[in-house]
Amino acid sequence: MDIKRISEHSYAAATGDGRVFTLSSAKGGNVESLFWATQARNWEYMPQYVAGQRIVPFGSDNMLPSHLRDVMDSNNLSPGIIERQMGLLFGQGAYLSRLVFAAGKISHEWTDDKEIQSWLDSWDYVSYIKGCLTDYLHLKGFFDAKYLTRGHRIGGAKKIAYLEHIPAKNARLEWTDTRSIKDVKHIVVGDFEHYCLTTGVRVYPVYDRRDPGKFVASASYNHTYSFSRDFYSVPQYWGALRWIIRGSEIPTIFKYVTDNGINLAYHVHAPNEYWDNKREAIARMHPDWDDGKIEAEISNICQDQLRQLTETLSGRENAGKFFYTVDLPAANGTGTVKWTVEAIDQKIKDFVDSQLKISEASASAITSGMGLHPSLSNVMVNGKLASGSEMLYAFKLYLLSDTEIASSAVLEPINQAIAFNFPGKNLKLAFYHKQLEAEDALTSSARVKNQ
């Protein structure tokens, strides 16, 4: 084979029978291989040491949140689906309510309490909830810290002053030899993405929900249990990660095909006898020329002919031009020696179609794995968007079945603080969702188009 480099990451190999193979490669990260290794084994089997602390590693290299961030950032579907889930869960916001039991049904009685609301507004509870909700949707769990008021130091009542969301990439559970999360005593906070080299670590005692005023500052890991995992939970889309990675590669594949591929439209065959005759003619015309000078002249003639041929075959302005050659008798008398021009079918349509089918399969797998109906995630199925009625029923089903677990997990820490700070009021934050009805079930003046 004759192998030639045609770009920074591309090579062409020409075989003796006229075929040409191309190979394109680009330097990539190790995220994909890390996920394959991560999914193949349980990384919680032994502790890791960071800044002198024994911690439960979050991922095979202790940087799973950061890797998930990078994977999500490179995908065209996943961030939008998570944003849509966040919007559906958050609804019109978090408001105080109490549960009411009437006629065999449970409902929320929404109310306003100025004392509780004043405390909430004093530390921007909305940003806290959004941060926790974002981490929960990405990781099925989140970290937060709780700080007591300073008044208890001079004899005042112990109250929680505010809660603080801790980004998951910056928090780890302390290792416990019992391998039980209920025995974890501390949460370690630091810049684990950079191995805590310049920031060091802060160690918080784990929040005690039975005695909220036990520590001046404490932290907690709030999560929904993942089957057969001792410490950290994994997200709902864990099994679809390979599809997310694969789907993100399709645009890159198209880019490298465009940048590095050999885009050939024609294959020109030049007979060897033609050039032998040229050499003989030049030698007769210039008997004093040596072989090197004859070959140089042959090269000039070849370049001139290929340039004319390129001008003839290239561009839409050349339509109607023709290519003229003279056939010569073959030396062995079996036929003619002639130039030929063959059109090359690069099968690019087949390649593009196959990649688009992979992209469609990955889109379906991603939406299914992330647990959101395609009509709610704005993903086209079979080239069509869902109808309004499909979106309405999917939305109602989502509210009835997919919001309660996530809502209670995200709002539980703040509701624990409300119960501690304001005992006896029996109020909790809950996400308020406006009930939707089909347009044909509304009066004309209440329909969206008439608003």
C-alpha positions, 0 to 999 in steps of 0.5 A: 500500500501507498499511505499518504497523510492528507490532513492532521488526523487523516490518511489515505491508503492506495492499494495496487488494484486501484482502490483507496481507503481513508482513515480519519482519527482525532484526539479525544478525551477519556470520558467515554472509557471512564463511563464504560469502566464506571458502569462495569463495576461498583466504585464504592467498594473502598475509600479514597484519600483526599487532603487527608480525608477518607471519602467515598469516591463519587465515580471511578475517578471521584469526578462523576459529577464533572464528567456528567456535566461534560457529557450533558453539555455536548448533547443536543437533547439532554440539557433541554430535557432536564430543563423541561423536567425542571420547569414541569416540577417547579411549576408556578413556584414553591408556596406554603400549604397544608394537606386537607383531607375531605370526602376521601380525597387529599388536596393542598390548601394553599396559604400565606404565612408572613412570618415564615415567608419573611424568613424564607425571603431573608436568604433567597430560598428560590435560588436554593431550591433551583440549585438543589432541583438541578443537582437532583435531576442530574444525579438523583441527589444533592448536598446542602448545608444548614446554619444556625442563628447566632442568637442561641449563643447568648441564650436565644432559641436555636433556629436555622438561619438559612440553608445553602446548596452545595454543588455536587462536584464539591461535596463527598461523603466521609467513608464509614467501614460499616458501608451504611450511609446512615453511619456517615458522620461527616460530609467533606466539601472542597474543589474535588475537580482539582483535587482540593490542591489550592482550596483545602477542604471543609468538614461538616458534621451530618445534619441530625434531623432528630436534633436540628439544633445540635450543630452550628453548621451541618450538611446533608446528602439528600437523595432517592435510593438507587437499587443495590448502591450503598452511598450515592444514587445514580440518575434515572438516565444512567442506562442511557448514558451510552446512547447520550455519548453516541448521539453526541458524536454524530455531528462530530462524525459529520464534521470530520467527514467534511473536513478530512474525507477525500471528496472525489467525483471522477477517476481519470485513467491515463494509459501507460502507452500514451506516456511511452509514446510521449517520451519517444516523441520528446527524445526524437525532438530533443536528442541531446536531452537526458532521461531526467530532462525528458521526465521533467517535460513529461511532468509539465505536460501531465500537469498541464493536461490535468489542469485542463481536465480539472477545469473541464470537469469542475463547476457548474459553469462548465456545463456543456464542455467536453473532453477530447482524446485520441485512441491509439492502437495497443502495442499487442494489437488487442485493442485501443489505448485510451483515456477514460473518465469514470464518475465515482459514487461515494455512497455518501447518502447511505452513510448520512442516512445510517448516521441519521438513523443512529441519531433517531435511535439515540434520541428515542433512547435518551428521552425514554431513559430520562423518563420524560414523554417525547411530547413533553420534551419537544422531541419529534417522533417519526418526523412529527410533533405531538398534538395538543391533546397528547401533550395535555394528557402526557402533562396530566399523567406526569403531574400525577405520577412523576412529581411527588418523589422528586418534589418531596426529596428536593423540598424535604430539607427546607420543610424540616427547617420550617418545622424546626423554626416554626413548630405547630404551624403545620405548613410545608412548601410544595410546588404549585401546578396550575391545572390545565384543561383542553381548549374545547372544555373552556368557554370561548373567553377563557381560551388561549387564542382569545386571551 
